[in-house]
Amino acid sequence: MQIKESMGRKVFLGINALILLAVAIAAFYPLLYVTLASFSNASRLMAHDGVLLRPLGTNIEAYKATFRNSFILTGYRNSVFILVIGTVISVVATTLAAYFFSRKNVMHQKALMKIVMFTMFFNGGLVPTYLWMKQLGMMDNLLVLILPTCLNVTNILIMRTAMYGIPESLEENARLDGAGHLVVLSKIIVPLVMPTMAVIALYSAVGYWNAWFNASIYITKRSLYPLQLVLREILIQNDTTKMIDDVTIAEQAQVSETIKYAVIVVSTVPILCLYPFLQKYFVNGVMIGAVKE
């Protein structure tokens, strides 16, 4: 028997749907605008005013100019390296740390966890960290963009909470069969928290892909610039002259605008491609990690 919904609930659901639709449009339209603008004719785009719902002409010169820039390709290579290596290290380190803090027989566990959580609110500051990295010889090394940020306390807490939800009987049975910590972690814990690990991997990948601030501090060689630092240079410093050929000075301002949009699309598409593969784990992993102790 189907329960009849009241008029008040129908009104609530309708208003809720409209609000969510408006939020979805507000979030999606900037991406649509940038994509359409990148394929538009430069002069027509500069003369256009208002909402953009289709490309103004068909022009892929902005993408040709983007991929002619050697620093874009080098930045891609560096960013992919940072993303892959950084994500693997981050997931492994987070899993090991969460496993340690999820064990109930660890001495001074609460005190150690408070020390770790202290770093969520306080750190040594930019200057001491810079001097420390310099003393370690990490300047102009891509590892300086990976190792200092491979552990995130929030991710550790999410993973630890997911591990708390695993029945103790599974681990006890493995212990009776002579399994050690490495076997318990790899054969029992990891398969059961795989959705949460996928979420942590997504968080880490997005963080590494979008990071530019540390690169601007520790990296001085342009050959080691990640893509986001190259993108920042193009967008903020308006440096597109090296990417424009065979146009007059008057046309450079127009062409540079479409190039900026093309660079944004090129730098955004790879990380967007991760979502379809991890989406099925996302909700499940977040819910598992959100269960309170």
C-alpha angles and dihedrals in degrees: 000000000000116000113231113236119230122243091247092057092048090052090048093050091047093051090044091052092050092050092049091047091052091049091049092051092047090052097043102041098069089055091047092048094051092048094049092044091053090059095043130103108265098227094045091047093053090050093047120101126186135016117359115211101157137025114276096232124327117282131154096173090106091060092046089052091047095055092043088065106094091203091061091056092043090048090051091053093048094045093049090050091049092046097049099041094037094049093049093048092044095051093046094046093045092050093050093047093047091048090053093049093044094060112102097208098059113122116241090001095153092049091049091048091052090052090052092047090050087070090062090070105026135037139167095264134244100285097050090045091050092050090047093051090047092050090051090054093242097132114121090011122120090219089071086068092051114035102049091054102034093104122059119184093214091055090049091053092049092049093044091052090051090052091050088062093062112101113253091222091073092057093042092054090050090050091053089054090054099259118158130209094276093052093045091050098045100036103034114015102040097051091051096048095042093116090054090047089054090054091049089049090052093048091048094046093051091046094050093044094051097040116114107141097078090046090054089055105039103029121072101157111090090212088066097048113126117228094259092057090050089048091050090051091052097045102038101031090038090226105162099123093103090056097053122082134177098008132116123250090253091057096046094079091053096045092046090061094058089044090056091053091047091051090051091052093046092051094045103045098071095056091044088057090065094064099070091055095047101034095093090056096042103080094036092049095048092049092050091050092046097061110113122236 
